[in-house]
Amino acid sequence: MASQWFNQASKKISRFTGGAVCFGLAIASVLGWLASGPIFRYSDTWQLVMNTGTSIVAFLMVFLIQNSQSRDTEAIQIKLDELIRATEGARNTLLGLEELDPEVLARLRDKYTELAERAKNPHDKAVTVDGVEKVAVEEVVQQPAAPLGSPATSG
């Protein structure tokens, strides 16, 4: 129940805080604070009001931004998984890559980066007509991690 309430509230607040009205309110607040400086003789309390207010807003926004990005990332991942699953010729072994260890993901990224570079060379016969060599994802995933400091992990 609390989680559902938080998700709904964070969606609404994220939409509002990402809009022009909220930005305008923030600018008006800063200008109002600056204009009030001479009235309060630029006192420590005057400065503390702005410092405290911005700290509280920044602290709360961290949680809203993280919630929003996590939700967006999850939705994008589901959509990508569905595209891979539904595309004829796509390798279903790529489904769920986000669950792999960072070292395995780095090896896969390196392999695909190498293939992208090779695909730019029209004379490279190891790259197929469509510009992508069949990557043995299972081999990369099952390959043991290279020791730290080896050429495979530097870069």
Backbone as JSON, one array per atom type, in Angstrom:
{
  "sequence": "MASQWFNQASKKISRFTGGAVCFGLAIASVLGWLASGPIFRYSDTWQLVMNTGTSIVAFLMVFLIQNSQSRDTEAIQIKLDELIRATEGARNTLLGLEELDPEVLARLRDKYTELAERAKNPHDKAVTVDGVEKVAVEEVVQQPAAPLGSPATSG",
  "N": [[0.82, -1.18, 0.0], [1.87, 1.32, 0.9], [4.02, 1.46, -0.79], [2.78, 1.57, -3.3], [1.45, 4.0, -3.05], [3.67, 5.7, -2.79], [4.89, 5.34, -5.32], [2.9, 6.4, -7.04], [2.76, 9.04, -6.07], [5.4, 9.87, -6.51], [5.53, 9.8, -9.31], [3.75, 11.87, -10.01], [4.93, 14.09, -8.7], [7.45, 14.08, -9.92], [6.77, 14.68, -12.57], [5.76, 17.26, -12.19], [7.98, 18.65, -11.03], [9.79, 18.49, -13.07], [8.92, 20.28, -14.91], [8.21, 23.46, -16.57], [6.83, 25.26, -14.94], [7.57, 24.65, -12.3], [10.3, 25.14, -12.47], [10.22, 27.89, -12.95], [9.1, 28.7, -10.5], [11.22, 28.03, -8.81], [13.22, 29.78, -9.71], [11.94, 32.21, -9.11], [11.84, 31.96, -6.33], [14.57, 32.07, -5.64], [15.22, 34.62, -6.61], [13.51, 36.15, -4.99], [14.61, 35.56, -2.49], [17.16, 36.67, -2.83], [16.44, 39.36, -3.18], [15.45, 39.91, -0.67], [17.67, 40.05, 0.85], [18.99, 42.65, 1.51], [17.02, 43.61, 3.29], [17.16, 41.88, 5.46], [19.73, 42.32, 6.15], [21.68, 40.7, 5.07], [22.15, 38.57, 6.81], [23.32, 35.79, 8.89], [21.19, 34.1, 9.43], [19.52, 34.67, 7.29], [21.03, 33.6, 5.18], [21.1, 30.97, 6.05], [18.46, 30.14, 5.79], [18.11, 29.8, 2.98], [20.14, 27.89, 2.47], [19.31, 25.71, 4.06], [16.76, 25.19, 3.0], [17.37, 24.51, 0.28], [18.97, 22.28, 0.71], [17.19, 20.43, 1.87], [15.31, 20.12, -0.21], [17.0, 19.07, -2.24], [17.82, 16.66, -1.02], [15.37, 15.23, -0.81], [14.69, 15.08, -3.53], [16.58, 13.34, -4.56], [15.64, 10.78, -3.92], [13.23, 10.73, -5.33], [14.12, 11.02, -7.98], [15.7, 8.71, -8.25], [13.73, 6.71, -7.95], [12.13, 7.26, -10.16], [13.95, 6.89, -12.3], [14.64, 4.19, -11.92], [12.19, 2.92, -12.38], [11.73, 3.7, -15.05], [13.97, 2.51, -16.32], [13.49, -0.2, -15.83], [11.1, -0.55, -17.3], [12.01, 0.02, -19.91], [13.86, -2.06, -20.19], [12.18, -4.31, -20.16], [10.73, -3.84, -22.5], [12.81, -3.97, -24.4], [13.62, -6.63, -24.04], [11.3, -7.89, -24.96], [11.36, -7.12, -27.66], [13.69, -8.42, -28.52], [12.9, -11.06, -28.06], [10.76, -11.29, -29.84], [11.82, -10.81, -32.34], [12.73, -12.24, -35.32], [15.55, -14.23, -35.81], [17.01, -12.95, -33.88], [19.06, -13.37, -31.02], [18.01, -15.16, -28.34], [19.54, -15.53, -26.15], [20.46, -13.14, -25.33], [18.56, -12.05, -23.75], [17.81, -10.78, -20.57], [20.36, -9.82, -19.88], [20.97, -7.79, -18.12], [21.07, -8.9, -15.65], [23.5, -10.08, -15.34], [26.91, -10.37, -14.07], [29.01, -7.47, -13.61], [31.58, -7.81, -14.76], [31.22, -9.75, -16.72], [29.39, -8.45, -18.36], [31.07, -6.4, -19.22], [32.91, -7.84, -20.77], [31.21, -8.76, -22.81], [30.39, -6.28, -23.88], [32.87, -5.38, -24.82], [33.32, -7.29, -26.82], [31.2, -6.76, -28.6], [31.83, -4.14, -29.25], [34.22, -4.54, -30.61], [33.2, -5.99, -32.79], [31.61, -4.01, -33.95], [33.56, -2.22, -34.81], [34.9, -3.83, -36.64], [32.85, -4.23, -38.46], [32.78, -1.87, -39.82], [34.74, -2.09, -41.68], [34.74, -2.94, -44.94], [36.13, -4.99, -46.1], [36.57, -7.0, -44.31], [36.15, -10.25, -43.95], [35.19, -11.85, -41.97], [33.02, -10.77, -40.85], [29.55, -10.84, -41.16], [27.16, -10.45, -43.89], [25.1, -8.74, -43.02], [26.45, -7.15, -41.31], [27.02, -8.0, -38.76], [28.73, -10.25, -36.87], [28.15, -13.57, -35.76], [27.94, -13.66, -32.42], [29.13, -15.64, -29.9], [27.43, -15.74, -27.32], [27.04, -17.36, -25.12], [29.61, -18.43, -24.76], [31.1, -16.18, -24.03], [29.82, -15.45, -21.66], [30.3, -17.7, -20.07], [33.03, -17.73, -20.0], [35.92, -17.55, -18.01], [36.68, -14.88, -15.75], [39.23, -12.51, -16.53], [42.4, -12.17, -14.9], [43.03, -9.44, -12.62], [44.59, -6.57, -13.94], [45.44, -7.77, -16.25], [45.59, -7.73, -19.89], [42.95, -8.01, -20.8], [41.35, -6.87, -18.85], [42.17, -4.29, -18.53], [41.8, -0.83, -19.47]],
  "CA": [[0.0, 0.0, 0.0], [2.75, 2.49, 0.98], [4.83, 1.46, -2.01], [1.92, 2.04, -4.39], [1.25, 5.43, -2.82], [4.93, 6.38, -3.11], [5.07, 5.33, -6.78], [1.97, 7.36, -7.63], [3.19, 10.39, -5.67], [6.67, 10.21, -7.17], [5.23, 10.09, -10.71], [3.15, 13.21, -10.1], [5.92, 15.08, -8.3], [8.48, 14.11, -10.95], [6.24, 15.42, -13.71], [5.67, 18.67, -11.83], [9.3, 19.24, -10.82], [10.5, 18.53, -14.34], [8.23, 21.2, -15.81], [8.56, 24.87, -16.61], [6.22, 25.97, -13.81], [8.42, 24.44, -11.12], [11.55, 25.87, -12.71], [9.89, 29.29, -12.72], [8.97, 28.89, -9.06], [12.56, 27.98, -8.23], [13.88, 31.05, -10.04], [11.27, 33.26, -8.32], [12.27, 31.8, -4.94], [15.94, 32.57, -5.53], [15.18, 36.08, -6.77], [12.89, 36.68, -3.76], [15.6, 35.44, -1.42], [18.18, 37.69, -3.08], [15.84, 40.68, -2.94], [15.25, 40.1, 0.77], [18.99, 40.18, 1.5], [19.19, 43.93, 2.19], [16.06, 43.76, 4.39], [17.67, 41.1, 6.59], [21.14, 42.71, 6.28], [22.51, 39.56, 4.65], [22.52, 37.91, 8.07], [23.54, 34.35, 8.86], [19.87, 33.47, 9.36], [19.07, 34.85, 5.9], [21.75, 32.6, 4.39], [20.72, 29.65, 6.54], [17.15, 29.81, 5.22], [18.31, 29.26, 1.63], [20.94, 26.66, 2.55], [18.48, 24.63, 4.6], [15.71, 24.87, 2.02], [17.92, 23.79, -0.87], [19.45, 20.95, 1.16], [16.02, 19.56, 2.05], [14.77, 19.81, -1.53], [17.94, 18.18, -2.92], [17.76, 15.36, -0.35], [14.14, 14.55, -1.21], [14.71, 14.85, -4.97], [17.41, 12.16, -4.83], [14.78, 9.59, -3.87], [12.28, 10.79, -6.44], [14.85, 10.76, -9.23], [16.08, 7.29, -8.27], [12.51, 5.95, -8.19], [11.73, 7.49, -11.55], [14.91, 6.23, -13.2], [14.52, 2.73, -11.77], [10.96, 2.53, -13.06], [11.96, 3.86, -16.5], [14.94, 1.5, -16.75], [12.79, -1.49, -15.82], [10.17, -0.57, -18.44], [12.81, -0.07, -21.14], [14.43, -3.41, -20.25], [11.1, -5.23, -20.54], [10.45, -3.6, -23.93], [13.93, -4.51, -25.19], [13.52, -8.09, -23.97], [10.22, -8.3, -25.86], [11.84, -6.96, -29.04], [14.63, -9.51, -28.79], [12.14, -12.3, -28.11], [9.84, -11.33, -30.98], [12.51, -10.58, -33.6], [13.27, -13.45, -35.93], [16.99, -14.17, -35.99], [17.66, -12.4, -32.69], [19.49, -14.42, -30.09], [17.33, -15.07, -27.05], [20.54, -15.56, -25.08], [20.69, -11.76, -24.88], [17.52, -11.7, -22.78], [18.23, -10.81, -19.17], [21.76, -9.47, -19.68], [21.11, -6.87, -17.0], [21.26, -9.68, -14.43], [24.86, -10.64, -15.31], [27.94, -9.64, -13.33], [29.62, -6.38, -14.39], [32.73, -8.29, -15.52], [30.69, -10.45, -17.9], [28.85, -7.4, -19.22], [32.21, -5.7, -19.82], [33.44, -8.7, -21.85], [30.25, -8.7, -23.92], [30.49, -4.95, -24.49], [34.12, -5.35, -25.58], [33.13, -8.11, -28.01], [30.32, -6.03, -29.53], [32.59, -2.98, -29.73], [35.13, -5.08, -31.62], [32.4, -6.3, -33.97], [31.2, -2.75, -34.57], [34.73, -1.7, -35.53], [35.15, -4.72, -37.79], [31.77, -4.06, -39.43], [33.09, -0.67, -40.6], [35.69, -2.48, -42.72], [34.03, -3.77, -45.92], [36.99, -6.1, -46.54], [36.64, -8.0, -43.25], [35.28, -11.36, -44.36], [34.65, -12.55, -40.8], [31.77, -10.12, -40.5], [28.53, -11.29, -42.1], [26.61, -9.46, -44.81], [24.31, -7.74, -42.31], [27.34, -6.33, -40.5], [27.19, -8.51, -37.4], [29.2, -11.62, -36.74], [27.43, -14.27, -34.69], [28.71, -13.68, -31.18], [28.76, -16.77, -29.05], [27.17, -15.12, -26.02], [27.25, -18.37, -24.08], [31.04, -18.55, -24.52], [31.55, -14.99, -23.31], [29.26, -15.5, -20.32], [30.92, -18.79, -19.33], [34.46, -17.52, -19.97], [36.33, -17.05, -16.69], [37.15, -13.49, -15.74], [40.68, -12.36, -16.61], [42.95, -11.62, -13.65], [43.19, -7.99, -12.59], [45.85, -6.1, -14.53], [45.71, -8.4, -17.55], [45.11, -6.9, -21.0], [41.48, -8.13, -20.97], [40.62, -6.05, -17.88], [42.62, -2.89, -18.55], [41.18, -0.08, -20.56]],
  "C": [[0.87, 1.26, 0.0], [3.6, 2.6, -0.28], [4.02, 1.99, -3.2], [1.68, 3.54, -4.25], [2.5, 6.21, -3.21], [5.15, 6.44, -4.62], [4.16, 6.35, -7.46], [2.4, 8.8, -7.31], [4.46, 10.79, -6.4], [6.46, 10.5, -8.66], [4.71, 11.52, -10.86], [4.17, 14.3, -9.76], [7.02, 15.21, -9.35], [8.02, 14.89, -12.17], [6.2, 16.92, -13.41], [7.06, 19.3, -11.73], [10.12, 19.3, -12.09], [9.93, 19.54, -15.32], [8.68, 22.64, -15.65], [8.01, 25.64, -15.42], [7.11, 25.84, -12.57], [9.75, 25.17, -11.27], [11.33, 27.36, -12.47], [9.74, 29.61, -11.24], [10.33, 28.89, -8.36], [13.3, 29.29, -8.48], [13.27, 32.19, -9.22], [11.69, 33.19, -6.85], [13.67, 32.37, -4.73], [15.96, 34.09, -5.64], [14.55, 36.75, -5.54], [13.86, 36.64, -2.6], [16.69, 36.5, -1.6], [17.66, 39.09, -2.77], [15.66, 40.96, -1.45], [16.57, 40.26, 1.53], [19.19, 41.51, 2.2], [18.24, 44.14, 3.38], [16.58, 43.06, 5.64], [19.16, 41.33, 6.82], [22.09, 41.55, 6.0], [23.02, 38.76, 5.86], [22.76, 36.41, 7.86], [22.22, 33.6, 8.74], [19.32, 33.55, 7.94], [19.73, 33.8, 5.0], [21.31, 31.18, 4.76], [19.37, 29.2, 5.98], [17.31, 29.17, 3.85], [19.1, 27.95, 1.68], [20.11, 25.48, 3.04], [17.42, 24.21, 3.59], [16.25, 24.08, 0.83], [18.43, 22.41, -0.48], [18.29, 19.97, 1.29], [15.45, 19.15, 0.7], [15.68, 18.83, -2.26], [17.88, 16.77, -2.33], [16.52, 14.57, -0.8], [14.13, 14.21, -2.71], [15.56, 13.64, -5.35], [16.53, 10.91, -4.87], [13.76, 9.57, -5.01], [12.95, 10.48, -7.78], [15.22, 9.29, -9.33], [14.87, 6.41, -8.57], [12.1, 6.06, -9.65], [12.66, 6.78, -12.53], [14.83, 4.71, -13.1], [13.3, 2.22, -12.51], [11.13, 2.61, -14.58], [12.9, 2.79, -17.04], [14.28, 0.13, -16.83], [11.84, -1.62, -17.02], [10.92, -0.71, -19.76], [13.38, -1.48, -21.29], [13.39, -4.43, -20.68], [10.79, -5.08, -22.03], [11.56, -4.16, -24.8], [13.9, -6.04, -25.2], [12.43, -8.6, -24.92], [10.64, -8.16, -27.32], [12.8, -8.07, -29.43], [13.86, -10.82, -28.97], [11.32, -12.41, -29.39], [10.54, -11.19, -32.33], [13.12, -11.88, -34.11], [14.76, -13.26, -36.18], [17.74, -13.57, -34.8], [18.01, -13.55, -31.75], [18.84, -14.21, -28.72], [18.3, -15.14, -25.89], [20.85, -14.16, -24.57], [19.63, -11.29, -23.89], [18.1, -11.77, -21.37], [19.69, -10.47, -18.93], [21.97, -8.58, -18.46], [21.33, -7.59, -15.67], [22.68, -10.24, -14.3], [25.79, -9.76, -14.47], [28.55, -8.56, -14.21], [30.81, -6.83, -15.25], [32.28, -8.98, -16.81], [30.11, -9.43, -18.88], [29.98, -6.64, -19.92], [32.8, -6.53, -20.96], [32.51, -8.69, -23.06], [30.31, -7.36, -24.64], [31.75, -4.85, -25.34], [33.99, -6.14, -26.88], [32.28, -7.38, -29.05], [31.0, -4.77, -30.07], [33.57, -3.4, -30.82], [34.37, -5.39, -32.92], [31.96, -5.04, -34.7], [32.35, -2.14, -35.36], [35.01, -2.52, -36.78], [34.09, -4.53, -38.87], [32.0, -2.82, -40.3], [34.03, -0.98, -41.77], [34.99, -3.41, -43.71], [34.84, -4.98, -46.38], [37.14, -7.19, -45.48], [35.64, -9.1, -43.55], [34.69, -12.12, -43.17], [33.33, -11.94, -40.34], [30.74, -10.47, -41.57], [27.99, -10.13, -42.92], [25.84, -8.37, -44.06], [25.15, -6.92, -41.33], [27.55, -6.83, -39.08], [27.6, -9.97, -37.47], [28.4, -12.28, -35.62], [28.34, -14.34, -33.46], [28.21, -14.85, -30.35], [28.61, -16.22, -27.63], [27.44, -16.12, -24.9], [28.73, -18.51, -23.74], [31.56, -17.37, -23.7], [31.06, -15.04, -21.87], [29.97, -16.56, -19.48], [32.43, -18.65, -19.22], [34.87, -17.0, -18.6], [36.86, -15.62, -16.81], [38.67, -13.47, -15.79], [41.18, -11.79, -15.3], [43.12, -10.11, -13.76], [44.56, -7.62, -13.15], [46.2, -6.74, -15.85], [45.15, -7.53, -18.65], [43.59, -6.93, -21.16], [40.73, -7.22, -20.0], [41.08, -4.61, -17.87], [41.9, -2.14, -19.63], [40.21, 0.85, -20.07]]
}
